Protein backbone atom coordinates (compact mmCIF):
# COMPACT_ATOMS: atom_id res chain seq x y z
CA UNK A 1 0.00 0.00 0.00
CA UNK A 2 2.87 2.38 0.84
CA UNK A 3 4.40 1.84 -2.64
CA UNK A 4 1.07 2.60 -4.33
CA UNK A 5 0.80 5.90 -2.43
CA UNK A 6 4.38 6.78 -3.34
CA UNK A 7 3.76 5.94 -7.02
CA UNK A 8 0.56 8.02 -6.99
CA UNK A 9 2.42 11.00 -5.50
CA UNK A 10 5.15 10.71 -8.14
CA UNK A 11 2.55 10.60 -10.93
CA UNK A 12 0.75 13.66 -9.54
CA UNK A 13 4.00 15.64 -9.30
CA UNK A 14 4.94 14.58 -12.83
CA UNK A 15 1.53 15.71 -14.08
CA UNK A 16 2.00 19.12 -12.48
CA UNK A 17 5.44 19.53 -14.01
CA UNK A 18 4.36 18.73 -17.55
CA UNK A 19 1.10 20.67 -17.49
CA UNK A 20 0.88 23.78 -19.73
CA UNK A 21 2.60 26.76 -18.20
CA UNK A 22 5.24 24.72 -16.36
CA UNK A 23 8.74 24.18 -17.69
CA UNK A 24 8.28 26.85 -20.34
CA UNK A 25 4.91 25.63 -21.61
CA UNK A 26 2.46 27.73 -23.54
CA UNK A 27 0.68 30.55 -21.73
CA UNK A 28 -3.08 30.45 -21.50
CA UNK A 29 -5.35 32.99 -23.14
CA UNK A 30 -6.21 34.26 -19.65
CA UNK A 31 -2.55 34.85 -18.85
CA UNK A 32 -2.02 36.84 -22.05
CA UNK A 33 -5.22 38.79 -21.40
CA UNK A 34 -4.14 39.58 -17.84
CA UNK A 35 -0.75 40.80 -19.09
CA UNK A 36 -2.56 42.89 -21.72
CA UNK A 37 -4.79 44.49 -19.10
CA UNK A 38 -1.75 45.37 -16.98
CA UNK A 39 -0.13 47.06 -19.97
CA UNK A 40 -3.42 48.72 -20.93
CA UNK A 41 -3.78 50.17 -17.42
CA UNK A 42 -0.25 51.56 -17.75
CA UNK A 43 -1.17 53.29 -21.00
CA UNK A 44 1.08 50.98 -23.04
CA UNK A 45 -1.50 50.37 -25.73
CA UNK A 46 0.72 48.91 -28.46
CA UNK A 47 2.17 46.38 -26.02
CA UNK A 48 -1.31 45.62 -24.71
CA UNK A 49 -2.52 44.93 -28.25
CA UNK A 50 0.31 42.43 -28.68
CA UNK A 51 -0.83 40.58 -25.55
CA UNK A 52 -4.49 40.68 -26.60
CA UNK A 53 -3.48 39.30 -30.01
CA UNK A 54 -1.64 36.47 -28.23
CA UNK A 55 -4.74 35.72 -26.16
CA UNK A 56 -6.84 35.70 -29.32
CA UNK A 57 -4.37 33.36 -31.05
CA UNK A 58 -5.00 30.88 -28.23
CA UNK A 59 -8.76 31.57 -28.02
CA UNK A 60 -10.33 33.48 -30.94
CA UNK A 61 -13.64 33.62 -29.03
CA UNK A 62 -12.21 35.58 -26.07
CA UNK A 63 -14.72 38.43 -26.12
CA UNK A 64 -12.99 40.60 -23.51
CA UNK A 65 -9.71 40.44 -25.44
CA UNK A 66 -11.54 41.70 -28.55
CA UNK A 67 -13.13 44.52 -26.53
CA UNK A 68 -9.91 45.71 -24.92
CA UNK A 69 -7.93 45.33 -28.11
CA UNK A 70 -10.58 47.66 -29.56
CA UNK A 71 -10.27 50.10 -26.68
CA UNK A 72 -6.49 50.09 -27.07
CA UNK A 73 -6.78 50.77 -30.81
CA UNK A 74 -9.30 53.52 -30.03
CA UNK A 75 -6.78 55.12 -27.68
CA UNK A 76 -4.24 55.07 -30.51
CA UNK A 77 -6.70 56.77 -32.91
CA UNK A 78 -7.12 53.64 -35.04
CA UNK A 79 -10.89 53.91 -35.12
CA UNK A 80 -11.80 51.61 -38.00
CA UNK A 81 -9.63 48.86 -36.52
CA UNK A 82 -11.25 49.45 -33.12
CA UNK A 83 -14.73 49.15 -34.64
CA UNK A 84 -13.71 45.86 -36.30
CA UNK A 85 -12.70 44.53 -32.87
CA UNK A 86 -15.95 45.71 -31.32
CA UNK A 87 -17.85 43.98 -34.13
CA UNK A 88 -16.03 40.72 -33.32
CA UNK A 89 -17.00 41.09 -29.64
CA UNK A 90 -20.61 41.87 -30.60
CA UNK A 91 -20.73 38.77 -32.82
CA UNK A 92 -19.68 36.72 -29.78
CA UNK A 93 -22.12 38.43 -27.40
CA UNK A 94 -24.67 40.82 -28.93
CA UNK A 95 -25.97 41.72 -25.44
CA UNK A 96 -22.70 43.13 -24.12
CA UNK A 97 -23.25 46.88 -23.95
CA UNK A 98 -19.58 47.94 -23.82
CA UNK A 99 -18.66 47.30 -27.48
CA UNK A 100 -21.94 48.88 -28.63
CA UNK A 101 -21.32 51.94 -26.46
CA UNK A 102 -17.71 52.29 -27.61
CA UNK A 103 -18.77 52.05 -31.26
CA UNK A 104 -21.31 54.80 -30.61
CA UNK A 105 -18.64 57.05 -29.13
CA UNK A 106 -16.37 56.51 -32.15
CA UNK A 107 -19.18 57.16 -34.61
CA UNK A 108 -20.21 60.29 -32.74
CA UNK A 109 -16.63 61.56 -32.72
CA UNK A 110 -16.48 61.08 -36.48
CA UNK A 111 -19.71 62.96 -37.09
CA UNK A 112 -21.64 59.80 -37.98
CA UNK A 113 -24.48 60.71 -35.66
CA UNK A 114 -27.11 58.36 -37.07
CA UNK A 115 -24.74 55.41 -36.61
CA UNK A 116 -23.94 56.63 -33.11
CA UNK A 117 -27.65 56.86 -32.26
CA UNK A 118 -28.19 53.31 -33.53
CA UNK A 119 -25.43 52.06 -31.23
CA UNK A 120 -26.76 53.97 -28.21
CA UNK A 121 -30.26 52.69 -28.99
CA UNK A 122 -28.88 49.16 -28.87
CA UNK A 123 -27.26 49.84 -25.48
CA UNK A 124 -30.54 51.29 -24.20
CA UNK A 125 -32.50 48.29 -25.48
CA UNK A 126 -30.17 46.00 -23.51
CA UNK A 127 -29.92 48.24 -20.43
CA UNK A 128 -32.61 50.95 -20.25
CA UNK A 129 -30.93 52.32 -17.10
CA UNK A 130 -27.65 53.21 -18.83
CA UNK A 131 -27.60 56.96 -18.20
CA UNK A 132 -24.47 57.58 -20.29
CA UNK A 133 -26.07 55.94 -23.34
CA UNK A 134 -29.15 58.16 -22.93
CA UNK A 135 -26.94 61.23 -22.54
CA UNK A 136 -24.76 60.46 -25.56
CA UNK A 137 -27.80 59.67 -27.68
CA UNK A 138 -29.05 63.13 -26.68
CA UNK A 139 -25.77 64.71 -27.77
CA UNK A 140 -25.95 63.02 -31.18
CA UNK A 141 -29.59 64.06 -31.61
CA UNK A 142 -28.77 67.65 -30.63
CA UNK A 143 -25.92 67.74 -33.15
CA UNK A 144 -28.44 66.66 -35.80
CA UNK A 145 -30.67 69.56 -34.78
CA UNK A 146 -33.29 67.27 -33.23
CA UNK A 147 -33.45 69.25 -29.99
CA UNK A 148 -36.86 68.05 -28.76
CA UNK A 149 -35.74 64.42 -28.97
CA UNK A 150 -32.39 65.32 -27.42
CA UNK A 151 -34.14 66.93 -24.45
CA UNK A 152 -36.09 63.73 -23.79
CA UNK A 153 -32.82 61.79 -23.73
CA UNK A 154 -31.10 64.34 -21.48
CA UNK A 155 -34.05 64.28 -19.09
CA UNK A 156 -33.93 60.47 -18.90
CA UNK A 157 -30.15 60.52 -18.37
CA UNK A 158 -30.52 63.06 -15.57
CA UNK A 159 -33.35 61.05 -13.98
CA UNK A 160 -31.15 57.95 -13.99
CA UNK A 161 -28.02 59.78 -12.86
CA UNK A 162 -28.61 63.27 -11.42
CA UNK A 163 -24.90 64.11 -11.68
CA UNK A 164 -25.12 64.14 -15.49
CA UNK A 165 -25.76 67.56 -16.96
Buried (B, 14 or more C-beta within 10 A) or exposed (E): EEEEEEEEEEEEEEEEEEEEEEEEEEBBBBBBBBBBBEBBEEEBBEBBBBBBEBBBEBBEEBBBBBBBBBBBBBBBEBBEBBBBBBBBBBEBBEEBBBBBBBBBBBBBEEEBBEBBBBBBBBBBEBBEEBBBBBBBBBBBBBEBEBEEBBEBBBEBBBEBBEEBE
